Amino acid sequence: MKYDYKLEYFEKSAEYVRSKIDYEPKIALILGSALGGLADDIEDPIEIPYGDIPNFLVSTVKSHAGKLILGELCGKKVVCMSGRFHYYEGYDFEQLVAPIRLFKLLGVETVILTNAAGGINSGYRPGDLMIINDHINLMGASPMRGPNDDRIGPRFFDMCNAYDKDLRELAKSLAGSCELRVQEGVYAYQVGPHFETPAEIRFLRTAGADACGMSTITEVLTAAHCGMRTLAISLITNMAAGMEVGGINGAEVDVVAKRSSLEFRKYLKEIIKHIDVK
Ligand code: HPA
């Protein structure tokens, strides 16, 4: 068995992070590429490079800074990942549990995830936001594969409310304050780093997907396993493969992400202001 992580393995990471702070963060933020600006709004930030945290992973994506930022945002204690981990970087699926497990041990109750995604629903357009209400995991695999530590979560676990209904309702109720159009739909995950083929997109649309991307679901699965509530929002940066003339251009994805990021950041802060923490 390649991975047999027990609670103590993640506790080592948590112990180190706890030694740098004197409070419990209640909300964790994992922000997608070019959407990381929100981290700049964190007050009294304490930055911890991933490389300093025992038993943690190291980021390989150039545009990601690769550090945890802890502090206060909209009156709430938060921990924010500047730089997230993706399967396409070469990690095994089972390794990608590390951030969420660390957050759970720090006392986090609510996880907020953002990502860039391709729009599959023909009613969407680039620049829209999509509150994720469910996902389709084309990889089929689970980060919880392998021996289960029952102290972390149960062997078999429910995914029906993995995208927490109350948090989705909250986000929808605040959509009027956001200049971007806010949609709600199903996110299809495939591992990347290639974009989907036009045939895959036709298949996904028939299957009920509204958007597609290469991140987020490992974090959602891990959070559901250990009983944390999750809100995930995609920024639609492009229409998916085959929907428009010409292919998908990674640089264009970045341009839309940057253009919408200020408004997205404002909306996220509005949501965070309204989240109840214990
Ligand atoms: N597909 C997958 N991931 C993405 C896309 C896409 O079209 N756009 C941004 N991230």
Boltz pocket constraint, residues with backbone or C-beta under 6 A from the ligand:
constraints:
  - pocket:
      binder: B
      contacts: [[A, 116], [A, 117], [A, 118], [A, 119], [A, 194], [A, 195], [A, 196], [A, 212], [A, 213], [A, 214], [A, 235], [A, 237], [A, 238], [A, 239], [A, 240], [A, 241], [A, 248], [A, 253]]
      max_distance: 6.0
